[in-house]
Amino acid sequence: QVQLVESGGGLVQPGGSLRLFCAASTSIFSVYDMGWYRQAPGKQRELVAVITSGGGLNYADSVKGRFTISGDTAENTLYLQMNSPKPKDTAVYYCNAQRQLFRESYWGQGTQVTVSS
């Protein structure tokens, strides 16, 4: 069982920056694929970015060049650096840890990000 707790959300102006945090209760990197997802009102949850257990990085086309996913293995913390956010990035952002082979998937409670002037 993995507990995930997100923080760092809030109100940010377009073109500003924001950093999201996901604290895990146990070692996660090199074990789980770690990802950030988001869900806007009336829309399905979508993948934003992921670090695979092998260290690969993948981003949604809509955030490439603006968002950066990273992790701190010592702190068991996943980050999402959001630069130049846009109003369309407004959503609840969720942290996820999964191992598809073992059919394991854990979610945090989510953190609201609102991009508005």
N, C-alpha and C positions, 0 to 999 in steps of 0.2 A: 504494500500500500504506500502510495506517495501522496503527501499533502502539498498543495501548491497555494501560495498566497501572493496575489498581485498587489502592487502599489504604484504610485507615481502618476496616476491619471489626474485629470483636471481640465481646466479651461486654458487654451493656448490660442494665441493669435495666428492667423495665416502667416506663413513665413518664419514663424518662431521655431522653438525647439522644445522637446519634452522627452524625458527618459522614463520608460516603464521598467519595473522590477518584478521578478517572479522568484520568490524564495521557496526552495524545495526542502522537504523534511529529511531527505536522504540523498546519497550520491546519485546524480542523474546523468551526467555527461559520460559518454562512451557506453552507456547502458540503454538509455532511451533516446528516441528522436524527440527533440524539444522544439516546440513551436509556439508562435503567437498567431492567434486567430482573432477575428473581430466580427461583430454582428451589429449592423445598423437597424434602426426601427423598420419593421416590415420587410426585412431582407434575411436571407439565409446566412448562417455563419460561414465565413470564408477564411482561407489560409492567407496569412500575411507574410510570414517568414518561418523558416525551420532550419535548425542545425541537426543533422543526422547523427546517429551514434558513431558513425565513421568520420565525422568532422566536416561533411559536406554542407554547403549553404544553398538554400533556395529561397527566392523571393517572388511574391506576386508581381506581375508586370506593373501594376499600378503604383507600387512603392519603390521599385528599383531606382537606385541612385539617390533616394531620399531617406530611407529607413535602413538601419543596420542592426542585425541581430548578433549578440555575442553572449558569452558566458564566463563565469568565474568558477572554476572547478573547486577551489578551496572553500568558497562560500556557498557552493551549491545554488548559485543565483544566475538566472537568465535575465538578459536585458534586451530592451528594444529602444534604440535611439531613433527618435523621430525628428528629422530635420525638414524644414520647409513644409510643414503639414498644410493640408488644404481642407476646406470645409467638408469635402466628401470623405475625409478620413474620420469624421465624427462617428463614433461607435463605442460599444462596450468591447474592450480588449480582454481576451482570455489567454491564459497560459495552458499549454497542454504537454503532457509527457506520455509517450506511447511506445509500445513494443508490439508491432503487428503480429509477429510470430507467436507471441504468447497471448494475443488478444487482450492486451492490457491498454487502458487509456484512462488517464486521470486529468481532471480539469480543475482550475482555480475558480474562484467566485466571480472573477471579472473586475475590471476597473474602467470607469467611464472616461472617455476622452472626447472633449468637445472643442472643435476648432471654429472659432468665431471671433470677429472683430467687435 
